């Protein structure tokens, strides 16, 4: 058995012709009558705990250490005690001599000109 494959446009046209069926009259009342009230579980809303001041007090030293670390990094203080792999003095010295390749390209271009 082979089926002809439909394109997306053909499927969209076919689905657009379909109608939304209306529920039969009295369906909701019949459904509610069949529900046994003993089997219905009412979920209570979860009570939101009041946030205590202890969490804010604990967060203050963390925020202060973060701000101090950002200030140390921006000021460049203490880079001499860091290893090179973590951004010690070798990285700061390398920033001065940035190799872009522009000078080499200019030299090559000058060599080919007459």
C-alpha positions in Angstrom: 0.0 0.0 0.0 1.5 3.3 -1.0 0.5 6.7 0.3 0.8 9.9 -1.6 2.7 12.4 0.5 1.1 15.7 1.2 2.9 19.0 1.1 2.7 21.3 4.0 0.5 23.7 2.1 -2.0 20.9 1.2 -2.1 19.7 4.8 -2.7 23.3 6.0 -5.6 23.7 3.6 -7.1 20.3 4.7 -6.8 21.2 8.4 -8.3 24.6 7.8 -11.5 22.9 6.5 -11.9 21.0 9.7 -14.3 22.4 12.3 -14.0 22.5 16.1 -16.6 20.1 17.4 -19.0 21.4 20.1 -19.4 19.3 23.2 -22.9 17.7 23.5 -25.5 19.6 25.6 -25.2 18.7 29.3 -21.8 17.0 29.0 -20.3 19.0 31.8 -23.2 18.3 34.2 -23.0 14.6 33.5 -19.2 14.6 34.1 -19.6 16.5 37.4 -22.3 14.0 38.5 -19.9 11.0 37.9 -17.1 12.5 40.0 -17.0 11.0 43.5 -16.3 13.7 46.0 -14.4 11.2 48.2 -11.8 10.7 45.5 -11.2 14.4 44.8 -7.9 15.7 46.3 -7.8 19.5 46.9 -4.3 20.8 46.8 -3.4 23.5 49.3 -1.3 26.4 48.1 2.2 26.2 49.4 2.9 28.8 52.0 5.8 31.0 51.2 8.3 31.2 54.0 9.2 34.6 55.2 12.9 35.3 54.4 14.8 35.9 57.5 17.5 38.5 58.1 20.1 35.8 58.5 20.3 35.2 54.8 20.9 38.9 54.2 23.5 39.1 56.9 25.3 36.1 55.4 25.3 37.7 51.9 27.0 40.9 53.0 30.5 39.4 53.4 30.2 37.6 50.1 29.2 40.8 48.3 32.0 42.7 50.0 34.6 40.1 48.9 33.3 40.2 45.4 33.5 44.0 45.3 37.0 43.9 46.8 38.2 41.3 44.2 36.8 43.4 41.3 38.6 46.5 42.7 41.9 44.5 43.0 41.6 43.2 39.5 40.8 46.6 38.0 43.7 48.3 39.9 46.2 45.6 39.0 47.2 45.1 42.7 48.6 41.8 43.6 49.3 40.5 40.1 52.9 39.8 41.1 51.8 37.0 43.5 49.6 35.3 40.9 51.0 32.5 38.8 51.4 33.2 35.1 48.5 30.8 34.3 46.1 32.9 36.3 47.1 36.2 34.8 50.3 37.1 36.7 52.9 39.6 35.6 53.7 37.8 32.3 50.2 38.5 31.1 50.4 42.2 32.0 53.8 42.4 30.2 52.3 40.7 27.1 49.6 43.3 26.8 52.1 46.0 26.0 53.5 44.1 22.9 50.3 43.2 21.1 51.1 41.6 17.7 48.5 42.5 15.2 50.4 41.6 12.0 49.8 45.0 10.4 53.5 45.8 10.4 54.3 42.6 8.6 51.6 43.2 6.0 53.0 46.7 5.4 56.5 45.4 5.0 55.3 42.7 2.5 53.3 45.3 0.6 56.3 47.7 0.3 58.6 44.9 -1.0 56.3 44.2 -3.9 56.0 47.9 -5.0 58.3 49.4 -7.5 
